[in-house]
Amino acid sequence: MPEPDKSIGQKILSFFVKEDEPGVATGTPPAPAAAATPRPAPVPDQIQPGSTSSTAPPSEAVDAKFAEHLANVLAQSNPPGPDYFEFRETLRSLNNLGLSEEKQFQAAWASFKALAGPNGPADVNTLTSTANGYIAALNKDRDGFGKSVEAALADRVGGLQNEQKRLQSENEALAKQLVEIQKQIDTNKNRLTAIEGDISEQSAKITQNQQRYESTFAHFQNQIKGDINKMTQYLK
């Protein structure tokens, strides 16, 4: 059964990502990419508040969503006529023939020149230049993705950072208040200790004065009572 036609983007995607490739991140399989409709780089996924999932994928792991996007970027940069991708497709078809890597490249180059016809490229510069052009397209898209990352950070993280700074400032102000409150507590404790000593001292003085008053009062009272008894006795 003949292979069904694929869009250029889906075809390019198949050059880089095998359907059963272990490194492909789990997710929804990419739909065929439309070469004529450019799309911006996907915005970085948002992590919901409270989520603990922050594990970064391996450095060479392939994400299905980004693989589809980059294949679409390359498709939009594909010039008319045979170029690097046709060479890569030919090279891939030789994988199972048991040839060495060098022989595979040489055979793919011969097939590519035959495909290009008499007016095709005479040297490999056509391949390397178009391949470098695809790298340039990827780098340009990466720059755009980097800007989208910065915008996402400003939008999603900026608010959290502002709240973080506000809470830190509040905590610093509260910490200063706590220091002042602790100083006031220590001052009050020292004053309370002094007051307790003053209370004891003043209570002792007052008690002593009361005792002296009672003693003096008794002395005066006894003198008067003594005189009264003597007047009663001697003056009849």
C-alpha positions as CSV (number, residue, x, y, z in Angstrom):
1,M,0.0,0.0,0.0
2,P,1.5,3.4,-0.9
3,E,2.3,5.8,1.8
4,P,-0.3,8.6,2.2
5,D,0.8,12.1,1.3
6,K,2.0,14.2,4.2
7,S,2.3,18.0,4.5
8,I,5.8,19.3,4.3
9,G,5.7,20.2,8.0
10,Q,4.7,16.7,9.0
11,K,7.2,15.2,6.6
12,I,10.0,17.3,8.1
13,L,8.8,16.4,11.6
14,S,9.3,12.7,10.7
15,F,12.9,13.4,9.7
16,F,13.7,14.4,13.3
17,V,11.2,12.5,15.5
18,K,10.3,8.9,15.2
19,E,6.9,7.9,16.4
20,D,8.3,5.4,18.9
21,E,11.3,7.5,19.9
22,P,11.9,7.0,23.7
23,G,12.9,10.6,24.3
24,V,9.6,12.1,23.0
25,A,7.7,13.7,25.9
26,T,4.2,12.3,26.6
27,G,1.5,14.4,25.2
28,T,-1.0,14.9,22.4
29,P,0.5,13.8,19.1
30,P,1.1,16.8,16.8
31,A,-1.3,17.4,14.0
32,P,0.0,17.9,10.5
33,A,1.7,21.4,10.3
34,A,0.5,23.8,7.6
35,A,3.5,25.3,5.8
36,A,1.8,28.3,4.6
37,T,0.5,29.5,8.0
38,P,3.3,30.8,10.3
39,R,2.7,30.4,14.0
40,P,4.5,32.1,16.9
41,A,6.6,30.0,19.3
42,P,4.4,28.4,22.0
43,V,4.3,30.3,25.2
44,P,5.9,28.4,28.2
45,D,3.3,26.3,30.0
46,Q,1.9,27.9,33.2
47,I,2.4,26.1,36.5
48,Q,-0.8,26.4,38.5
49,P,-0.5,27.7,42.1
50,G,0.2,24.9,44.5
51,S,1.6,22.6,41.9
52,T,4.7,20.7,42.9
53,S,5.5,19.6,39.3
54,S,8.7,21.5,38.3
55,T,10.9,18.7,37.0
56,A,12.7,19.9,33.9
57,P,12.9,17.4,30.9
58,P,16.3,16.0,29.9
59,S,18.4,18.3,27.8
60,E,17.7,16.3,24.6
61,A,14.1,15.2,25.4
62,V,11.7,15.9,22.6
63,D,8.4,17.6,23.4
64,A,5.6,16.8,20.9
65,K,4.2,20.3,20.9
66,F,7.5,22.0,20.3
67,A,8.6,19.4,17.8
68,E,5.5,20.2,15.7
69,H,6.2,23.9,16.0
70,L,9.8,23.7,15.0
71,A,9.0,21.4,12.1
72,N,6.5,24.0,11.0
73,V,9.2,26.7,11.3
74,L,11.5,24.7,9.1
75,A,8.7,24.0,6.6
76,Q,8.1,27.7,6.1
77,S,11.9,28.1,5.4
78,N,11.9,25.4,2.8
79,P,13.0,26.8,-0.5
80,P,11.7,25.4,-3.9
81,G,13.6,22.5,-5.3
82,P,15.8,19.8,-3.7
83,D,17.8,20.8,-0.8
84,Y,19.1,19.5,2.6
85,F,15.8,17.9,3.5
86,E,15.6,15.9,0.4
87,F,19.1,14.7,1.0
88,R,18.2,13.8,4.6
89,E,15.2,11.9,3.4
90,T,17.4,9.9,1.0
91,L,19.9,9.3,3.7
92,R,17.2,8.0,6.1
93,S,16.1,5.5,3.5
94,L,19.6,4.0,3.5
95,N,19.7,3.3,7.2
96,N,18.7,-0.4,6.9
97,L,21.1,-1.4,4.1
98,G,24.0,-2.2,6.4
99,L,26.2,0.5,4.9
100,S,28.8,2.4,6.8
101,E,28.0,5.9,7.7
102,E,30.4,7.2,5.1
103,K,28.9,5.0,2.4
104,Q,25.4,6.1,3.4
105,F,26.3,9.7,2.9
106,Q,28.1,9.1,-0.4
107,A,25.1,7.0,-1.7
108,A,22.6,9.7,-0.5
109,W,24.7,12.4,-2.3
110,A,24.7,10.4,-5.5
111,S,20.9,9.9,-5.3
112,F,20.4,13.5,-4.4
113,K,22.3,14.7,-7.5
114,A,20.3,12.3,-9.7
115,L,17.1,13.6,-8.2
116,A,18.2,17.2,-8.8
117,G,18.9,16.5,-12.5
118,P,21.5,18.0,-14.8
119,N,20.8,21.5,-13.5
120,G,21.2,20.4,-9.9
121,P,24.0,21.3,-7.5
122,A,27.5,20.1,-8.4
123,D,28.9,20.3,-4.8
124,V,27.8,19.9,-1.3
125,N,27.6,23.7,-0.7
126,T,23.9,23.6,-1.6
127,L,23.3,21.1,1.2
128,T,25.4,22.9,3.8
129,S,24.1,26.3,2.9
130,T,20.4,25.2,3.1
131,A,21.1,23.3,6.3
132,N,22.7,26.4,7.8
133,G,19.7,28.4,6.6
134,Y,17.4,26.0,8.6
135,I,19.7,26.5,11.6
136,A,19.3,30.3,11.2
137,A,15.5,29.9,11.1
138,L,15.6,27.8,14.2
139,N,17.8,30.4,16.0
140,K,15.4,33.2,15.0
141,D,12.5,31.2,16.3
142,R,14.4,30.5,19.5
143,D,15.0,34.3,20.0
144,G,11.2,34.8,19.6
145,F,10.6,32.0,22.1
146,G,13.0,33.6,24.5
147,K,11.1,36.9,24.3
148,S,7.8,35.0,25.0
149,V,9.5,33.4,28.0
150,E,10.5,36.9,29.3
151,A,6.9,38.1,28.8
152,A,5.5,35.1,30.5
153,L,7.8,35.6,33.5
154,A,6.9,39.2,33.7
155,D,3.2,38.4,33.5
156,R,3.0,35.3,35.7
157,V,6.0,35.6,37.9
158,G,6.2,39.4,38.2
159,G,3.0,39.6,40.3
160,L,4.3,36.9,42.6
161,Q,7.6,38.7,43.0
162,N,5.9,42.0,43.8
163,E,3.8,40.2,46.5
164,Q,7.0,38.6,47.7
165,K,8.7,41.9,48.1
166,R,5.7,43.4,49.8
167,L,5.5,40.6,52.3
168,Q,9.2,40.8,52.9
169,S,8.9,44.5,53.6
170,E,6.0,43.9,55.9
171,N,8.0,41.2,57.8
172,E,10.9,43.6,58.2
173,A,8.7,46.3,59.5
174,L,7.0,43.9,61.9
175,A,10.4,42.6,63.0
176,K,11.5,46.2,63.8
177,Q,8.2,46.7,65.7
178,L,8.9,43.5,67.6
179,V,12.4,44.8,68.6
180,E,10.8,48.0,69.8
181,I,8.1,46.1,71.7
182,Q,10.7,43.8,73.3
183,K,12.7,46.8,74.4
184,Q,9.6,48.3,75.9
185,I,8.8,45.0,77.6
186,D,12.3,44.9,79.0
187,T,12.0,48.5,80.2
188,N,8.7,47.7,81.9
189,K,10.2,44.6,83.5
190,N,13.0,46.7,85.0
191,R,10.6,49.3,86.2
192,L,8.4,46.6,87.8
193,T,11.4,45.2,89.6
194,A,12.2,48.7,90.9
195,I,8.6,49.2,91.9
196,E,8.6,46.0,93.8
197,G,11.6,47.2,95.7
198,D,10.0,50.7,96.3
199,I,6.8,49.0,97.5
200,S,8.8,47.0,100.1
201,E,10.8,50.0,101.1
202,Q,7.8,52.4,101.4
203,S,5.7,49.7,103.2
204,A,8.5,49.3,105.7
205,K,8.8,53.1,106.3
206,I,5.1,53.5,106.6
207,T,4.8,50.6,109.1
208,Q,7.8,52.0,111.0
209,N,6.2,55.4,111.2
210,Q,2.9,53.8,112.3
211,Q,4.7,52.0,115.1
212,R,6.5,55.2,116.2
213,Y,3.1,57.1,116.1
214,E,1.5,54.4,118.2
215,S,4.4,54.4,120.6
216,T,4.3,58.2,121.0
217,F,0.5,58.1,121.2
218,A,0.7,55.6,124.0
219,H,3.3,57.7,125.8
220,F,1.0,60.8,125.7
221,Q,-2.0,58.8,126.6
222,N,-0.3,57.1,129.5
223,Q,1.0,60.5,130.8
224,I,-2.5,62.0,130.8
225,K,-4.1,58.9,132.3
226,G,-1.4,58.9,135.0
227,D,-2.2,62.5,135.8
228,I,-5.9,61.8,136.0
229,N,-5.3,58.9,138.5
230,K,-3.1,61.1,140.6
231,M,-5.6,64.0,140.6
232,T,-8.3,61.6,141.7
233,Q,-6.1,60.3,144.4
234,Y,-4.5,63.5,145.8
235,L,-7.1,66.1,145.2
236,K,-10.2,65.3,147.4
